[in-house]
Amino acid sequence: MREQARAQKDFAQSDRLRDELKALGVDLFDKEKMWRSKTGSSGVIVGYRGNGGPTDLEITTLVVQREKARQSGDWGTADMVRNELKQFGVDIFDKDKMWRSTDGRSGPVPSWTIIQAGDGLGGAAATGQVAVGGDVRQQVLQAAVQAAQNPATAARTLQLLQQAGVSVPGVRGGGGAGMMAMPSAAPKFQQRGGAVARSPEAAQAIGFIQQCQAQGRAAADGEIEWLVQTREKIRQNKDYPTADEIRNLMKSALGVELFEKEKRWQCTDGRQGLIPMWGSMTS
């Protein structure tokens, strides 16, 4: 009921229901798409589309929450998320690193490395459905500061930052202790040449392509469709240099060529699909 109120922008009703649940000992965590009770019970938050099933944002957020639970050994939460998604017609295929819904939608299950690189984004980062926020930048900065204080993790954190398409002012090469010289004030993250930092969805897409290339594996159909749609959203936001970078990487690293005029993509192994029209893409 609360999700339906939010969908209808009835925020007074939404707040009332949230407060009533809190009085019953149930806290709602909208960014995580989960609720937790003081009794120890927990569950997922879905219903924004009513009977239309969970949205891509709900699914991808919960998929990431499940990966975080698995990484920390919280198998109870991991199983709960998987089982509840399954009740809504969404299956998670761990070996394929994909989720698929009964209505034909699909998407990637991000690796733990990618989740760490975009920590604080929840599942939305996995498909580029959340805007850049100060919280995200602060969390990445915090990871960098921690690495500077612990040289043993510095190289790993730098690698994650690079995979996320982020550079931190004051970082010097050479490795070892002191390789990260952090300024006293929180810097603005920039790409090479002083350009504005990539959006989370762009960093996610580029990091995924690079990961496929490093592993020497082909992208699945659902992963290609996700990359194509993510690039279209980036183009819609008029970030054409990043869109071109993704197109070039898809061709060189994945063997996927985009035919803009024909609105289709084709892989060197013969697979092909459509490039979605902007008006048909879900937010």
Secondary structure, 3 states (H helix, E strand, C coil): CHHHHHHCCCHHHHHHHHHHHHHCCEEEECCCCEEEECCCCEEECCCCCHHHCCCHHHHHHHHHHHHHHHHCCCHHHHHHHHHHHHHCCEEEECCCCEEEECCCCEEECCCHHHHHHCCCCCCHHHHCCCCCCHHHHHHHHHHHHHHHHCHHHHHHHHHHHHHCCCECCCECCCCCCCCECCCCCCCCCECHHHCECCCHHHHHHHHHHHHHHHHCCCCCHHHHHHHHHHHHHHHHCCCHHHHHHHHHHHHHHHCEEEECCCCEEEECCCCEEECCCHHHCCC
